[in-house]
Amino acid sequence: MHVSVYSLGKTLYEGTVASATLPAEDGVIGILPHHVPLMTALKSGQMAVHTETGEQTFSIAGGFAYTDGKYLVVLAD
């Protein structure tokens, strides 16, 4: 799944991942390839992307995320 993470006009991450973990308003959610389409608000917390070579985390203060199962776009504060 291709992931793009943007924050205040900067690209924080761009690449292919096996999964992602996001701090959604209703709790932590995991996103895998072929996930059903989803748009959610994010709260402050740790976001993680999981690749074949390891994990990369980001501290975010909120934002929004959208996935269609092939792409995940995160707009983070």
Backbone atoms as SQL, in Angstrom:
CREATE TABLE atoms (id INTEGER PRIMARY KEY, chain TEXT, resi INTEGER, resn TEXT, atom TEXT, x REAL, y REAL, z REAL);
INSERT INTO atoms VALUES
  (1, 'A', 1, 'MET', 'N', 0.855, -1.163, 0.000),
  (2, 'A', 1, 'MET', 'CA', 0.000, 0.000, 0.000),
  (3, 'A', 1, 'MET', 'C', 0.907, 1.233, 0.000),
  (4, 'A', 2, 'HIS', 'N', 0.558, 2.211, -0.778),
  (5, 'A', 2, 'HIS', 'CA', 1.351, 3.438, -0.849),
  (6, 'A', 2, 'HIS', 'C', 0.846, 4.436, 0.196),
  (7, 'A', 3, 'VAL', 'N', 1.777, 5.006, 0.969),
  (8, 'A', 3, 'VAL', 'CA', 1.416, 5.947, 2.029),
  (9, 'A', 3, 'VAL', 'C', 2.083, 7.292, 1.785),
  (10, 'A', 4, 'SER', 'N', 1.310, 8.353, 1.972),
  (11, 'A', 4, 'SER', 'CA', 1.824, 9.724, 1.938),
  (12, 'A', 4, 'SER', 'C', 1.407, 10.397, 3.234),
  (13, 'A', 5, 'VAL', 'N', 2.382, 10.967, 3.949),
  (14, 'A', 5, 'VAL', 'CA', 2.111, 11.683, 5.190),
  (15, 'A', 5, 'VAL', 'C', 2.567, 13.124, 5.004),
  (16, 'A', 6, 'TYR', 'N', 1.628, 14.054, 5.125),
  (17, 'A', 6, 'TYR', 'CA', 1.915, 15.468, 4.931),
  (18, 'A', 6, 'TYR', 'C', 1.637, 16.243, 6.216),
  (19, 'A', 7, 'SER', 'N', 2.471, 17.261, 6.476),
  (20, 'A', 7, 'SER', 'CA', 2.272, 18.126, 7.632),
  (21, 'A', 7, 'SER', 'C', 2.710, 19.538, 7.287),
  (22, 'A', 8, 'LEU', 'N', 1.789, 20.475, 7.350),
  (23, 'A', 8, 'LEU', 'CA', 2.078, 21.897, 7.140),
  (24, 'A', 8, 'LEU', 'C', 2.980, 22.152, 5.926),
  (25, 'A', 9, 'GLY', 'N', 2.574, 21.607, 4.793),
  (26, 'A', 9, 'GLY', 'CA', 3.295, 21.851, 3.557),
  (27, 'A', 9, 'GLY', 'C', 4.547, 21.021, 3.365),
  (28, 'A', 10, 'LYS', 'N', 4.844, 20.096, 4.285),
  (29, 'A', 10, 'LYS', 'CA', 6.014, 19.233, 4.161),
  (30, 'A', 10, 'LYS', 'C', 5.559, 17.795, 3.972),
  (31, 'A', 11, 'THR', 'N', 6.344, 17.039, 3.224),
  (32, 'A', 11, 'THR', 'CA', 6.104, 15.610, 3.109),
  (33, 'A', 11, 'THR', 'C', 6.964, 14.921, 4.159),
  (34, 'A', 12, 'LEU', 'N', 6.310, 14.267, 5.134),
  (35, 'A', 12, 'LEU', 'CA', 7.035, 13.572, 6.197),
  (36, 'A', 12, 'LEU', 'C', 7.417, 12.157, 5.795),
  (37, 'A', 13, 'TYR', 'N', 6.564, 11.523, 4.981),
  (38, 'A', 13, 'TYR', 'CA', 6.848, 10.160, 4.552),
  (39, 'A', 13, 'TYR', 'C', 6.149, 9.905, 3.231),
  (40, 'A', 14, 'GLU', 'N', 6.820, 9.173, 2.360),
  (41, 'A', 14, 'GLU', 'CA', 6.250, 8.776, 1.076),
  (42, 'A', 14, 'GLU', 'C', 6.851, 7.424, 0.747),
  (43, 'A', 15, 'GLY', 'N', 6.013, 6.402, 0.608),
  (44, 'A', 15, 'GLY', 'CA', 6.548, 5.097, 0.274),
  (45, 'A', 15, 'GLY', 'C', 5.532, 3.983, 0.401),
  (46, 'A', 16, 'THR', 'N', 6.006, 2.774, 0.141),
  (47, 'A', 16, 'THR', 'CA', 5.169, 1.588, 0.202),
  (48, 'A', 16, 'THR', 'C', 5.350, 0.915, 1.555),
  (49, 'A', 17, 'VAL', 'N', 4.243, 0.536, 2.170),
  (50, 'A', 17, 'VAL', 'CA', 4.283, -0.078, 3.503),
  (51, 'A', 17, 'VAL', 'C', 3.425, -1.343, 3.520),
  (52, 'A', 18, 'ALA', 'N', 3.675, -2.182, 4.529),
  (53, 'A', 18, 'ALA', 'CA', 2.860, -3.376, 4.732),
  (54, 'A', 18, 'ALA', 'C', 1.608, -3.046, 5.527),
  (55, 'A', 19, 'SER', 'N', 1.720, -2.060, 6.441),
  (56, 'A', 19, 'SER', 'CA', 0.572, -1.632, 7.242),
  (57, 'A', 19, 'SER', 'C', 0.882, -0.299, 7.900),
  (58, 'A', 20, 'ALA', 'N', -0.146, 0.301, 8.476),
  (59, 'A', 20, 'ALA', 'CA', 0.005, 1.561, 9.210),
  (60, 'A', 20, 'ALA', 'C', -0.911, 1.523, 10.423),
  (61, 'A', 21, 'THR', 'N', -0.503, 2.212, 11.484),
  (62, 'A', 21, 'THR', 'CA', -1.295, 2.328, 12.703),
  (63, 'A', 21, 'THR', 'C', -1.528, 3.805, 12.967),
  (64, 'A', 22, 'LEU', 'N', -2.792, 4.181, 13.196),
  (65, 'A', 22, 'LEU', 'CA', -3.165, 5.581, 13.338),
  (66, 'A', 22, 'LEU', 'C', -3.966, 5.811, 14.615),
  (67, 'A', 23, 'PRO', 'N', -3.747, 6.967, 15.292),
  (68, 'A', 23, 'PRO', 'CA', -4.544, 7.308, 16.479),
  (69, 'A', 23, 'PRO', 'C', -5.839, 8.029, 16.075),
  (70, 'A', 24, 'ALA', 'N', -6.860, 7.260, 15.742),
  (71, 'A', 24, 'ALA', 'CA', -8.137, 7.836, 15.322),
  (72, 'A', 24, 'ALA', 'C', -8.905, 8.356, 16.537),
  (73, 'A', 25, 'GLU', 'N', -9.911, 9.167, 16.297),
  (74, 'A', 25, 'GLU', 'CA', -10.720, 9.737, 17.375),
  (75, 'A', 25, 'GLU', 'C', -11.380, 8.656, 18.238),
  (76, 'A', 26, 'ASP', 'N', -11.749, 7.539, 17.634),
  (77, 'A', 26, 'ASP', 'CA', -12.440, 6.475, 18.366),
  (78, 'A', 26, 'ASP', 'C', -11.502, 5.376, 18.858),
  (79, 'A', 27, 'GLY', 'N', -10.196, 5.563, 18.717),
  (80, 'A', 27, 'GLY', 'CA', -9.231, 4.561, 19.151),
  (81, 'A', 27, 'GLY', 'C', -8.182, 4.318, 18.080),
  (82, 'A', 28, 'VAL', 'N', -7.205, 3.518, 18.394),
  (83, 'A', 28, 'VAL', 'CA', -6.124, 3.219, 17.458),
  (84, 'A', 28, 'VAL', 'C', -6.643, 2.251, 16.395),
  (85, 'A', 29, 'ILE', 'N', -6.377, 2.571, 15.111),
  (86, 'A', 29, 'ILE', 'CA', -6.811, 1.693, 14.031),
  (87, 'A', 29, 'ILE', 'C', -5.609, 1.246, 13.217),
  (88, 'A', 30, 'GLY', 'N', -5.702, 0.064, 12.672),
  (89, 'A', 30, 'GLY', 'CA', -4.683, -0.463, 11.777),
  (90, 'A', 30, 'GLY', 'C', -5.218, -0.466, 10.362),
  (91, 'A', 31, 'ILE', 'N', -4.363, -0.081, 9.433),
  (92, 'A', 31, 'ILE', 'CA', -4.746, -0.050, 8.022),
  (93, 'A', 31, 'ILE', 'C', -3.839, -1.024, 7.271),
  (94, 'A', 32, 'LEU', 'N', -4.445, -1.969, 6.584),
  (95, 'A', 32, 'LEU', 'CA', -3.733, -2.943, 5.761),
  (96, 'A', 32, 'LEU', 'C', -4.095, -2.720, 4.300),
  (97, 'A', 33, 'PRO', 'N', -3.285, -3.245, 3.371),
  (98, 'A', 33, 'PRO', 'CA', -3.675, -3.154, 1.963),
  (99, 'A', 33, 'PRO', 'C', -5.071, -3.751, 1.755),
  (100, 'A', 34, 'HIS', 'N', -5.825, -3.181, 0.835),
  (101, 'A', 34, 'HIS', 'CA', -7.181, -3.597, 0.477),
  (102, 'A', 34, 'HIS', 'C', -8.203, -3.290, 1.576),
  (103, 'A', 35, 'HIS', 'N', -7.865, -2.352, 2.475),
  (104, 'A', 35, 'HIS', 'CA', -8.809, -1.907, 3.507),
  (105, 'A', 35, 'HIS', 'C', -10.018, -1.286, 2.824),
  (106, 'A', 36, 'VAL', 'N', -11.178, -1.393, 3.437),
  (107, 'A', 36, 'VAL', 'CA', -12.359, -0.737, 2.889),
  (108, 'A', 36, 'VAL', 'C', -12.116, 0.773, 2.903),
  (109, 'A', 37, 'PRO', 'N', -12.707, 1.516, 1.961),
  (110, 'A', 37, 'PRO', 'CA', -12.529, 2.964, 1.966),
  (111, 'A', 37, 'PRO', 'C', -12.920, 3.561, 3.311),
  (112, 'A', 38, 'LEU', 'N', -12.091, 4.494, 3.773),
  (113, 'A', 38, 'LEU', 'CA', -12.281, 5.068, 5.106),
  (114, 'A', 38, 'LEU', 'C', -11.713, 6.478, 5.143),
  (115, 'A', 39, 'MET', 'N', -12.454, 7.386, 5.763),
  (116, 'A', 39, 'MET', 'CA', -11.956, 8.716, 6.081),
  (117, 'A', 39, 'MET', 'C', -12.198, 8.915, 7.560),
  (118, 'A', 40, 'THR', 'N', -11.165, 9.336, 8.306),
  (119, 'A', 40, 'THR', 'CA', -11.302, 9.475, 9.749),
  (120, 'A', 40, 'THR', 'C', -10.520, 10.670, 10.259),
  (121, 'A', 41, 'ALA', 'N', -11.001, 11.241, 11.344),
  (122, 'A', 41, 'ALA', 'CA', -10.270, 12.292, 12.049),
  (123, 'A', 41, 'ALA', 'C', -9.245, 11.620, 12.951),
  (124, 'A', 42, 'LEU', 'N', -8.106, 12.262, 13.116),
  (125, 'A', 42, 'LEU', 'CA', -7.040, 11.746, 13.963),
  (126, 'A', 42, 'LEU', 'C', -6.888, 12.621, 15.192),
  (127, 'A', 43, 'LYS', 'N', -6.499, 12.008, 16.305),
  (128, 'A', 43, 'LYS', 'CA', -6.207, 12.763, 17.522),
  (129, 'A', 43, 'LYS', 'C', -4.702, 12.719, 17.768),
  (130, 'A', 44, 'SER', 'N', -4.240, 13.403, 18.785),
  (131, 'A', 44, 'SER', 'CA', -2.807, 13.412, 19.058),
  (132, 'A', 44, 'SER', 'C', -2.363, 12.027, 19.519),
  (133, 'A', 45, 'GLY', 'N', -1.161, 11.655, 19.117),
  (134, 'A', 45, 'GLY', 'CA', -0.626, 10.348, 19.476),
  (135, 'A', 45, 'GLY', 'C', 0.478, 9.928, 18.526),
  (136, 'A', 46, 'GLN', 'N', 0.769, 8.643, 18.529),
  (137, 'A', 46, 'GLN', 'CA', 1.824, 8.080, 17.695),
  (138, 'A', 46, 'GLN', 'C', 1.209, 7.391, 16.479),
  (139, 'A', 47, 'MET', 'N', 1.709, 7.758, 15.309),
  (140, 'A', 47, 'MET', 'CA', 1.362, 7.087, 14.063),
  (141, 'A', 47, 'MET', 'C', 2.562, 6.248, 13.670),
  (142, 'A', 48, 'ALA', 'N', 2.334, 5.058, 13.146),
  (143, 'A', 48, 'ALA', 'CA', 3.445, 4.204, 12.728),
  (144, 'A', 48, 'ALA', 'C', 3.173, 3.624, 11.355),
  (145, 'A', 49, 'VAL', 'N', 4.233, 3.526, 10.543),
  (146, 'A', 49, 'VAL', 'CA', 4.177, 2.808, 9.278),
  (147, 'A', 49, 'VAL', 'C', 5.130, 1.623, 9.395),
  (148, 'A', 50, 'HIS', 'N', 4.671, 0.478, 8.944),
  (149, 'A', 50, 'HIS', 'CA', 5.421, -0.765, 9.063),
  (150, 'A', 50, 'HIS', 'C', 5.863, -1.212, 7.672),
  (151, 'A', 51, 'THR', 'N', 7.171, -1.294, 7.458),
  (152, 'A', 51, 'THR', 'CA', 7.719, -1.721, 6.182),
  (153, 'A', 51, 'THR', 'C', 8.428, -3.058, 6.357),
  (154, 'A', 52, 'GLU', 'N', 8.930, -3.598, 5.271),
  (155, 'A', 52, 'GLU', 'CA', 9.675, -4.855, 5.344),
  (156, 'A', 52, 'GLU', 'C', 10.970, -4.702, 6.140),
  (157, 'A', 53, 'THR', 'N', 11.494, -3.486, 6.199),
  (158, 'A', 53, 'THR', 'CA', 12.776, -3.258, 6.890),
  (159, 'A', 53, 'THR', 'C', 12.613, -2.729, 8.308),
  (160, 'A', 54, 'GLY', 'N', 11.395, -2.477, 8.752),
  (161, 'A', 54, 'GLY', 'CA', 11.198, -1.984, 10.114),
  (162, 'A', 54, 'GLY', 'C', 9.999, -1.083, 10.248),
  (163, 'A', 55, 'GLU', 'N', 10.018, -0.291, 11.305),
  (164, 'A', 55, 'GLU', 'CA', 8.903, 0.581, 11.640),
  (165, 'A', 55, 'GLU', 'C', 9.405, 2.010, 11.788),
  (166, 'A', 56, 'GLN', 'N', 8.592, 2.953, 11.312),
  (167, 'A', 56, 'GLN', 'CA', 8.902, 4.367, 11.491),
  (168, 'A', 56, 'GLN', 'C', 7.707, 5.010, 12.162),
  (169, 'A', 57, 'THR', 'N', 7.959, 5.786, 13.223),
  (170, 'A', 57, 'THR', 'CA', 6.863, 6.414, 13.960),
  (171, 'A', 57, 'THR', 'C', 6.921, 7.931, 13.822),
  (172, 'A', 58, 'PHE', 'N', 5.754, 8.538, 13.973),
  (173, 'A', 58, 'PHE', 'CA', 5.603, 9.983, 13.919),
  (174, 'A', 58, 'PHE', 'C', 4.700, 10.407, 15.066),
  (175, 'A', 59, 'SER', 'N', 5.046, 11.470, 15.753),
  (176, 'A', 59, 'SER', 'CA', 4.155, 12.073, 16.750),
  (177, 'A', 59, 'SER', 'C', 3.297, 13.090, 16.024),
  (178, 'A', 60, 'ILE', 'N', 1.981, 12.929, 16.140),
  (179, 'A', 60, 'ILE', 'CA', 1.086, 13.876, 15.485),
  (180, 'A', 60, 'ILE', 'C', 0.162, 14.488, 16.534),
  (181, 'A', 61, 'ALA', 'N', -0.343, 15.678, 16.223),
  (182, 'A', 61, 'ALA', 'CA', -1.220, 16.384, 17.151),
  (183, 'A', 61, 'ALA', 'C', -2.668, 16.366, 16.676),
  (184, 'A', 62, 'GLY', 'N', -2.944, 15.591, 15.638),
  (185, 'A', 62, 'GLY', 'CA', -4.286, 15.506, 15.076),
  (186, 'A', 62, 'GLY', 'C', -4.210, 15.540, 13.574),
  (187, 'A', 63, 'GLY', 'N', -5.368, 15.551, 12.929),
  (188, 'A', 63, 'GLY', 'CA', -5.410, 15.618, 11.474),
  (189, 'A', 63, 'GLY', 'C', -6.490, 14.730, 10.909),
  (190, 'A', 64, 'PHE', 'N', -6.282, 14.296, 9.665),
  (191, 'A', 64, 'PHE', 'CA', -7.241, 13.467, 8.949),
  (192, 'A', 64, 'PHE', 'C', -6.494, 12.405, 8.152),
  (193, 'A', 65, 'ALA', 'N', -7.159, 11.279, 7.916),
  (194, 'A', 65, 'ALA', 'CA', -6.591, 10.208, 7.107),
  (195, 'A', 65, 'ALA', 'C', -7.661, 9.682, 6.162),
  (196, 'A', 66, 'TYR', 'N', -7.219, 9.281, 4.963),
  (197, 'A', 66, 'TYR', 'CA', -8.112, 8.690, 3.969),
  (198, 'A', 66, 'TYR', 'C', -7.405, 7.506, 3.329),
  (199, 'A', 67, 'THR', 'N', -8.118, 6.409, 3.160),
  (200, 'A', 67, 'THR', 'CA', -7.607, 5.273, 2.406),
  (201, 'A', 67, 'THR', 'C', -8.681, 4.735, 1.481),
  (202, 'A', 68, 'ASP', 'N', -8.227, 4.219, 0.343),
  (203, 'A', 68, 'ASP', 'CA', -9.123, 3.505, -0.569),
  (204, 'A', 68, 'ASP', 'C', -8.682, 2.051, -0.708),
  (205, 'A', 69, 'GLY', 'N', -7.716, 1.640, 0.118),
  (206, 'A', 69, 'GLY', 'CA', -7.207, 0.283, 0.073),
  (207, 'A', 69, 'GLY', 'C', -5.907, 0.138, -0.692),
  (208, 'A', 70, 'LYS', 'N', -5.669, 1.064, -1.649),
  (209, 'A', 70, 'LYS', 'CA', -4.404, 1.076, -2.388),
  (210, 'A', 70, 'LYS', 'C', -3.494, 2.184, -1.888),
  (211, 'A', 71, 'TYR', 'N', -4.091, 3.296, -1.470),
  (212, 'A', 71, 'TYR', 'CA', -3.359, 4.471, -1.038),
  (213, 'A', 71, 'TYR', 'C', -3.867, 4.890, 0.344),
  (214, 'A', 72, 'LEU', 'N', -2.961, 5.409, 1.154),
  (215, 'A', 72, 'LEU', 'CA', -3.310, 6.018, 2.442),
  (216, 'A', 72, 'LEU', 'C', -2.699, 7.408, 2.448),
  (217, 'A', 73, 'VAL', 'N', -3.541, 8.412, 2.645),
  (218, 'A', 73, 'VAL', 'CA', -3.076, 9.799, 2.712),
  (219, 'A', 73, 'VAL', 'C', -3.385, 10.318, 4.107),
  (220, 'A', 74, 'VAL', 'N', -2.356, 10.842, 4.783),
  (221, 'A', 74, 'VAL', 'CA', -2.504, 11.386, 6.128),
  (222, 'A', 74, 'VAL', 'C', -2.140, 12.855, 6.092),
  (223, 'A', 75, 'LEU', 'N', -3.049, 13.709, 6.541),
  (224, 'A', 75, 'LEU', 'CA', -2.808, 15.132, 6.710),
  (225, 'A', 75, 'LEU', 'C', -2.708, 15.369, 8.207),
  (226, 'A', 76, 'ALA', 'N', -1.496, 15.594, 8.703),
  (227, 'A', 76, 'ALA', 'CA', -1.270, 15.630, 10.143),
  (228, 'A', 76, 'ALA', 'C', -0.829, 17.008, 10.612),
  (229, 'A', 77, 'ASP', 'N', -1.203, 17.313, 11.855),
  (230, 'A', 77, 'ASP', 'CA', -0.756, 18.553, 12.508),
  (231, 'A', 77, 'ASP', 'C', 0.559, 18.267, 13.208);
